[in-house]
C-alpha cells in the first residue's frame, strides 16, 4: 500500500475521532482500519495513537505526522482538481447531502435529468433532517434551505421556497381555523426542531411589517415527514415548505390557513466547499441545479 493511502486512513481516524467512525466513512470494517494503522506505525517505527476502550489521543509523533498528512492529502486533492476541468466528460463519484424534506422533489425531477445528462457521474446521496458539516463528513456538495450557517462554503441560490401553514380539515373543524397568526398560540402546533427559532413562526402583516408568533405543541421532531404524517392525521398545525405539502393539499388531506399573511420566503441553495480548483463533477452539478431552478412552490 502507498504511503499516501496510509495517510488517508490515519487522517480519517484522527478527524472522525474513532476507528469505528473512520471505518464507516471509509466503507471498511473496523478490524481492517485498525490493521492499516498498525502497519503504518510499524512502517514508521513510532506509535501515532494511544488507544483505550474509551478514548483515543495522538502521541507527539502522531500530531506531527497528522499535520504533514493533512498537507499532503490537501495537495493531492488540489492536484486532482487542477486537471479535472481537462476531462472530456465529468465523471466520478459525487457525494451529496440534502435535507429530508427535499428528497421526494429531487428524485421526481432534478436528479434523474442530471444522471441522464452526466451518465459517468455516480451519485451517493445522504438524506438527513440534521445539519451536516460538508467538509468534516466528506461531502462534495449539499442542498440547503434557509439561512446558511457556514460562511466558508460557496452558496448558489437555486429557487425561492414558499411556506404554508396547514392542518387537516377535521382539525380545523374541531378547533376553529385562525384568521390571524396570533391565534396560533391557542393551537397545538407541530414543531420542526431543526428550523432556527423553531417555536417562533414568522409572518408578514398586510402592511408589510414582519412579526413572529410564539407557538407550542405536544410534538417536536427533527423529522419533517413525521410532522407531515401527524398533521394529516389531524394531530395539529404544521408550517413548512409548500412543495412538501402540495400533494396533501391537492387531495384534501391538508387545508392551508392564513394565506393572507405571507411567511418570509426562504431560499434553496446548492453549496460546496471553497477550493482552489473545483472538481468538474461538482461544477456541473452546481450549474445544473441552478439552471434547473427547481419548481418548489
C-alpha positions in Angstrom: 0.0 0.0 0.0 1.2 3.5 -0.8 2.2 5.9 1.9 -0.5 8.3 0.7 -3.1 5.6 1.2 -1.9 5.0 4.7 -2.0 8.8 5.3 -5.7 8.9 4.2 -6.6 6.1 6.7 -4.7 7.8 9.5 -6.1 11.3 8.8 -9.7 9.9 8.6 -9.3 8.2 12.0 -8.0 11.5 13.6 -10.7 13.6 12.1 -13.5 11.2 12.9 -12.3 10.7 16.5 -12.5 6.9 16.5 -11.7 3.9 14.4 -15.3 2.9 14.3 -16.5 6.2 12.8 -13.5 6.2 10.4 -14.3 2.7 9.2 -17.9 3.8 8.5 -16.6 6.8 6.5 -14.2 4.7 4.5 -16.6 1.9 3.9 -14.3 -0.7 5.6 -14.6 -2.9 8.7 -13.2 -1.7 12.0 -10.6 -4.5 12.1 -9.4 -3.6 8.6 -8.8 0.1 9.6 -7.1 -1.0 12.9 -4.8 -3.3 10.9 -3.8 -0.5 8.5 -3.0 1.8 11.4 -0.8 -0.9 13.0 1.0 -1.5 9.7 1.6 2.3 9.4 3.1 2.5 12.9 5.3 -0.5 12.1 6.4 1.2 8.9 7.3 4.5 10.6 8.7 2.8 13.7 6.8 5.0 16.1 3.4 5.0 17.9 1.0 7.5 16.5 -2.1 6.9 18.6 -2.7 5.8 22.2 -5.9 3.9 22.3 -8.0 2.6 25.1 -11.5 1.2 25.2 -13.0 4.6 25.9 -10.8 7.2 24.2 -8.0 7.8 21.7 -5.4 10.6 21.6 -2.4 11.4 19.4 1.1 11.0 20.6 3.6 13.8 19.9 4.8 11.9 16.8 1.1 11.4 15.8 0.5 15.1 16.0 3.4 15.9 13.8 2.6 13.2 11.3 -1.1 14.3 11.1 -0.1 17.8 10.2 2.1 16.5 7.3 -0.7 14.0 6.3 -3.3 16.8 6.1 -1.0 18.9 4.0 -0.1 16.1 1.6 -3.7 15.0 1.2 -4.9 18.5 0.5 -2.2 18.9 -2.1 -3.1 15.6 -3.7 -6.7 16.7 -3.9 -5.7 20.1 -5.4 -3.6 18.3 -8.0 -6.6 16.1 -8.9 -8.9 19.0 -9.1 -6.5 21.1 -11.2 -6.7 18.6 -14.0 -10.4 17.8 -13.6 -11.5 20.6 -16.0 -9.5 18.9 -18.7 -11.6 15.8 -18.6 -13.6 15.4 -21.8 -16.6 14.4 -19.7 -17.2 14.9 -16.0 -17.0 11.6 -14.1 -16.5 10.1 -10.7 -18.5 9.6 -7.5 -20.4 12.7 -6.3 -21.4 12.7 -2.6 -24.3 15.0 -1.9 -26.1 15.9 1.3 -29.7 17.0 1.2 -32.4 17.8 3.8 -35.1 15.1 4.2 -37.9 17.4 3.0 -36.3 17.7 -0.4 -35.9 14.0 -1.1 -39.1 13.4 -3.0 -38.8 16.6 -5.1 -35.2 15.8 -6.0 -36.0 12.2 -7.1 -39.1 13.3 -9.1 -37.3 16.0 -11.1 -33.7 17.1 -10.9 -31.7 14.0 -10.2 -33.0 11.8 -13.0 -32.4 14.6 -15.5 -28.9 15.2 -14.1 -28.0 11.5 -14.4 -29.3 11.3 -17.9 -27.0 14.2 -18.9 -23.9 13.0 -17.0 -24.0 9.2 -17.0 -20.4 8.9 -15.9 -21.1 10.6 -12.6 -22.3 8.3 -9.8 -24.4 9.8 -7.1 -24.1 9.0 -3.4 -26.9 10.9 -1.6 -27.3 11.3 2.1 -30.7 12.4 3.3 -30.8 13.9 6.8 -33.0 16.1 9.0 -30.0 17.4 10.8 -27.3 19.9 10.0 -24.4 18.2 8.2 -20.8 19.5 8.1 -19.9 19.0 4.4 -16.1 19.2 4.9 -15.9 17.1 8.1 -18.3 14.5 6.7 -16.6 14.3 3.3 -19.4 15.6 1.0 -18.7 17.2 -2.4 -21.8 19.3 -2.3 -25.1 19.9 -0.5 -28.5 21.4 -0.8 -29.7 23.8 1.9 -33.0 25.6 2.7 -33.0 28.9 4.6 -30.2 30.8 6.3 -26.7 29.4 5.7 -24.7 28.9 8.9 -21.3 28.1 7.4 -19.8 31.1 5.6 -16.8 29.1 4.4 -19.0 27.4 1.8 -19.8 28.7 -1.7 -23.5 29.1 -2.0 -25.6 29.5 -5.2 -29.3 30.2 -4.9 -31.5 27.8 -6.9 -35.0 28.9 -6.1 -37.3 30.6 -3.6 -39.1 28.4 -1.1 -42.6 29.5 0.0 -44.0 28.3 3.3 -47.6 27.2 4.2 -49.5 26.8 7.5 -51.7 23.7 7.2 -53.8 21.3 9.2 -56.3 18.5 8.4 -59.8 19.8 7.7 -61.0 17.8 10.7 -58.6 19.6 13.0 -59.9 23.0 11.8 -63.5 21.9 12.3 -62.7 20.8 15.9 -60.6 23.8 16.9 -61.5 26.6 14.5 -59.5 28.0 11.7 -57.4 31.0 12.6 -57.9 34.3 10.9 -54.8 36.0 12.3 -51.4 34.3 13.1 -51.7 35.4 16.7 -54.4 32.9 17.2 -51.9 30.1 16.6 -50.9 30.5 20.3 -54.1 28.7 21.2 -53.5 25.8 18.8 -51.5 22.6 19.0 -48.6 23.3 16.7 -46.3 20.6 15.4 -42.7 22.0 15.7 -39.8 21.2 13.4 -36.8 21.4 15.7 -34.1 21.9 13.0 -35.6 25.3 12.0 -34.0 28.4 13.5 -36.3 29.9 16.2 -38.4 26.7 15.9 -41.0 27.9 18.3 -41.3 31.4 16.8 -43.2 31.3 13.5 -42.6 34.2 11.2 -45.3 36.1 9.3 -45.8 39.4 7.4 -48.7 41.8 8.2 -50.8 43.1 5.3 -49.0 46.4 5.5 -45.6 44.6 5.0 -44.5 44.6 8.7 -42.8 41.3 9.7 -43.6 39.7 13.1 -43.3 36.4 14.9 -45.8 34.4 16.9 -44.7 32.1 19.8 -46.2 28.6 19.3 -46.3 25.4 21.3 -47.5 21.9 20.9 -47.2 18.3 22.1 -45.0 17.1 19.2 -41.5 18.3 18.4 -39.3 16.5 15.9 -36.3 16.9 13.5 -38.1 14.7 11.0 -40.3 16.8 8.7 -42.0 13.8 7.2 -43.2 12.7 10.7 -44.7 16.1 11.3 -46.5 15.9 7.9 -47.9 12.5 8.8 -49.1 13.8 12.2 -50.8 16.8 10.5 -52.5 14.5 8.0 -53.9 12.5 11.0 -55.4 15.7 12.5 -53.0 16.0 15.4 -52.2 19.7 14.9 -51.0 22.6 12.8 -47.8 22.4 10.8 -45.7 25.1 9.0 -43.2 24.2 6.4 -42.2 24.3 2.7 -45.2 24.5 0.3 -43.7 21.9 -2.0 -43.7 19.3 0.8 -47.4 19.7 1.5 -48.6 20.2 -2.1 -49.9 16.6 -2.6 -51.7 16.5 0.7 -53.3 19.9 0.0 -54.3 18.9 -3.5 -56.0 15.7 -2.4 -57.8 17.4 0.5 -55.8 15.8 3.4 -54.5 19.2 4.5 -56.1 22.6 4.3 -54.0 25.8 4.3 -54.7 28.7 6.6 -53.5 32.3 7.0 -52.7 32.7 3.3 -53.2 36.5 3.5 -50.2 36.6 5.9 -47.1 35.8 3.8 -44.4 33.9 5.5 -40.8 35.2 4.9 -39.6 33.4 1.8 -36.6 31.1 2.3 -34.1 30.2 -0.4 -32.9 26.8 -1.7 -29.1 26.8 -2.2 -26.6 24.4 -3.6 -23.4 24.7 -1.5 -19.9 23.3 -1.8 -16.5 23.8 -0.1 -14.4 26.7 -1.2 -11.5 25.0 -3.0 -8.7 26.5 -5.3 -9.7 24.0 -8.1 -13.3 23.0 -8.3 -13.8 19.4 -9.5 -15.7 19.3 -12.7 -18.3 16.9 -11.3 -19.1 19.5 -8.6 -19.1 22.4 -11.0 -21.6 20.7 -13.4 -23.8 19.6 -10.6 -24.0 23.2 -9.2 -24.5 24.6 -12.7 -27.2 22.1 -13.5 -29.1 22.7 -10.2 -29.0 26.4 -10.7 -30.2 26.2 -14.3 -32.9 23.7 -13.5 -34.4 26.1 -10.9 -36.5 23.5 -9.2 -40.1 24.4 -9.0 -40.8 24.1 -5.3 -43.8 26.3 -4.7 
